[in-house]
Amino acid sequence: MNLRFTKMHGLGNDFMVIDGINQPLPENGLPFPADEIRRLGSRHFGVGFDQMLIVQPAQGEADFRYRILNADGSEVSQCGNGARCFARFVREQGLTQKQDIVVETAAGQMTLSVTDDEQVTVDMGAPRWAPDAIPMTAKGEADSYFLVSGTQAWEVGAVGLGNPHCTLLVENVDTAPVESAGPLLECHEQFPERVNVGFMQVVSREEIRLRVYERGAGETLACGSGACAAVVIGQRRGWLDNAVTVHLPGGSLHIEYHGEGGIRMTGPASHVYDGSIDIKTD
Ligand SMILES: N[C@H](CCC[C@H](N)C(=O)O)C(=O)O
């Protein structure tokens, strides 16, 4: 099946975006076999991406539905940078003229607002602190948890944003053990669906630096939901105020959370190129 796609990124977190409205896709289970998603995600044998985003008609009241597939072929329910690129995509493809777009994912509904200066603000929903909502196994909800692996132990905050996140505090993100601790914690037994792992350096009460080892993709240049997770975890620990600038390797996001309602994330969404490719669908 030859399909058109658009390559986009949010601060270097990159996506292969497929219009599944004007190009109806098979609806049974994954739209493509997992090994084909992995091939397409390969930066040597395919398009290359951290996540594939598939835009589909909404099943309920929302304007659209979108599906999110990590480069390892796993399907997930939340992608902050992807949501911003999705909003820009549906407007540029003429699928909507709206500036406020309601989209449904497996995690529920989100509202995306496109501002005039090409920034997009996403209401990422409220943080979920209860272990079974993250999900993680733990005796009960806590400000932090000690995760043991072999002879090592890490103190992390953990939160659900429609996808699971744990965040460690580090002195300096440049020397954080992302390559060693990232894969270990991603697959830690206390996270039954694995977890995204953030390494946070607090610069001030309004500013952090962050690196994220993403579930199903490895370290990315930016992670929108990871930035939201780090901020609310930092607020819960008393380190951060309501409005925080998050500096990631690919650029900066503005995150606001006032203790109730949704976490609001604002940042850019960039178009790279349009292409087409033959994709195996069975
Ligand atoms: N790797 C994530 C999905 C993509 C999240 C990230 N790209 C973002 O911007 O939020 C997960 O498995 O939950």
The ligand as an ORCA input file, in Angstrom:
! r2SCAN-3c Opt
* xyz 0 1
  N       7.456      7.298     24.504
  C       6.165      7.726     25.054
  C       5.252      8.246     23.918
  C       5.784      9.527     23.282
  C       5.894     10.640     24.291
  C       6.757     11.831     23.879
  N       7.309     11.802     22.558
  C       6.043     13.148     24.183
  O       6.337     14.162     23.511
  O       5.233     13.173     25.135
  C       5.491      6.537     25.755
  O       5.834      5.394     25.425
  O       4.646      6.792     26.615
*
